Amino acid sequence: ADQDLDPSRDQFYSNWEVFRKFDAKDELTLFTSGPVLSKVIADRKLTYPDVYHTFLGQLSYLWDESWPGRGYTAVKDWILPDPYATPATAKLKKVGRTMDGLKAGLSIKSDEDSYVATVTAEGPTPAIADITNAVISSYLAYRRQLFSAEAETAYRALDEEAGKARHELDSIAVVREAFAKKHGLYVKFQKDAQDVSQL
């Protein structure tokens, strides 16, 4: 059966793009997003040695953790101190390095527009399997939270506009009824009026 054409309704939703449709590629981006990975890192107390190491990333980590690297950093900070450096920024740097390594070790492949994907993870220990399962759980939870918040925002926006439209229609109905009574006309309001709640 063909879908009934309703240009006015289609135009309404075209102007009010409050509902967003995720493509498969957007889901893949969401899977390795900051909120998803940061929750796994915090919950499992992961550090850089727990995740995948790129060659350059491992060299940088070994330099920063070695006594020559720490000494060089201390001298540099003494000569050219960073006014914005705090213990919090140092912690964020470590978390960022761990997140980069975790993300680099994750590979996701989907078949074109299919919503079925294969997740492959690399890591220094077999514990990467449990970490990957935690990432999947974090992704699903964040996805539900994100979609729920967007749906709630969309509902409030549409409900507000529907209320305004309903008020305007009620005002128009009063004017039409007064005009009909004044000129002796009979108008079938039940047939002509449109219930805004059905949009």
N, C-alpha and C positions, 0 to 999 in steps of 0.2 A: 504494500500500500504506500502511496506517495504521501509525504508529509504535507499537511495543510499550510499554505502560505500565510504568513502573518507579518507583513512588512513593518507595521508600526511596532510590534513587539521586538522584532529583530533589530530595528533601529534603536530601540530603547537600550538593549543590552550592548549594542555596538558603542553607544555614547557612554554608557556606564560600565567600563571594563574593570569591574571589581572582582571578577572571578578569573583566576589565572590557571591556565592549563600547562602542566609540566610535560615537556618532551622527555624522551629517554635520555638525551644528552644532559639535560638539567638534573636528572636524578643522579647521574654519574658524578657531576660536579658537587652535588649536595652530599654525596657519600663521603667525600674527603674534605669537607668544609671544616673551618676552624672549630665551631661549636661541637661538632661530632667527635673530632679527634681530641680536643682539649678535655672533654669529659672522660674519655677513656684514660688519658694520661693521668688525670687527677684521681680517678677512682682506683686505678691499679698502681698508682705511684710509680709510673714508668720514668726511666732516665734514658739517656742516650745509649748506654751499653745494651739496653733491652730491645732496641729497634734496629732496623736495617741501616747499614753504614755505606754511604757512597765513599769512593776513594778520597776525594778532596775533603769531604766532611769528616772522615776518620783522621786525616792528617791534621785538620784544624782542631779537632777535639784533643788529639794527643799532645799537640803543641800547647793548648790552653791548660791542660792538666799537668804538664811536665813542670819541673822546678825552673828550668830556664824560661819557659813561657810565662809562668806566674811572676818570675822576677822581672821580666821585660815589661809586663803589664803594670806591675807596681811602680817601676821607674817612670814609665810613660805617664801614668796617672799622677805621679808626684810632680813631673815637669809640666805637663799639660792636663790639669785636672778637668774632668767633665762636670760642669755645674749641675747637670741634670742626672748624674749618676747616683743611684740609691741602691740599697740591698734589694729592693723590689725589681728594679730594672735588670739587675744581675740574674735574679730568679727567672724573670720573663725570658731572658736570653737563653737560659738553659731549657726552658719549656719550649721555646721556639725551635731550638736545635733538635729536640726530641720529636717535635711535631713534624719537622721537615724530614727526618729520617723515617718516621712511621709512614708518612705520605709517600715517600719515594719507594718504600717497599711494597706498597699496595698497587695492584694492577687489576683493572676492571674492564671486562669486555662484554658487550651486548651485541645481539644480532639486529642491526639496523634499528627499526622502530619497536622491537620487542622489549617488554619490560622484565625479561628474564636475563640475568647477567651472571657471569662467572667471575668470582673474586679469587685472585691469586696473591699470596703474601710471601715475602721473603724476610728472614730475620736470622739473628745469630744463634738462637736456641729453639728447640721444639715448642717453647712457650708461645711462639708467635701464632700458633693455632688458636689458643685461648684468647690471645689479644685480638685476633681477627674476628672471632665470634663476638667479642665485646664491642668492636667497632660496628658490626652489623646491628647489634642490639641498640647501640647508641644512635645509629642512623635512623632506625625505625621509630624510636622514641622521639627524636628531634623532628622527624617528618610529620608524625602525628601532631606534635605541638605546633609546628609551623602551619600546617593546613587548618588546624582548629582555630588558630588565631586569625588567619586570613578569612575563614568562613564567618567568624564572629564579626569581624570588621565589615565584611560585605553585607551581612544581614542588617547590621545597624544602619549602614548607609542607605540600603534599599528601604528599610522600614521608615526611616526619616523622610525620604523622598515620597514614599507611598502615602504617608500621613499628610504631607503638603498637598499632593495631588488630590487626595480624598477631600480635604478641606476646600480646595478650589472648585471641585465638582459639586460639592454641597452648596457652595455659594452661587454657582451658575444655575443649579436646579431651583433655588429660591427665586432668582431673577426671572427664569423662564416661567415658573409657575405664576408669578405675579403678572408677567406680561400676558400669559394665556388667559388669566381671569379677567384682566382689564379689557382684552379684546374679544372675549368670548370664544377662545380657541380650546381645542381638546388635544392634549399632547400625551402620548403613551410613554411616560417616563420610564416604566419598567423595561420597555423595549429599547429606548434610546440610550439610557444610562449604562455605563460600563463599570463593573465592580473592579476597583483598583486592586483589591486583594488577590484577584485572579491573574495578575501580571506575573 
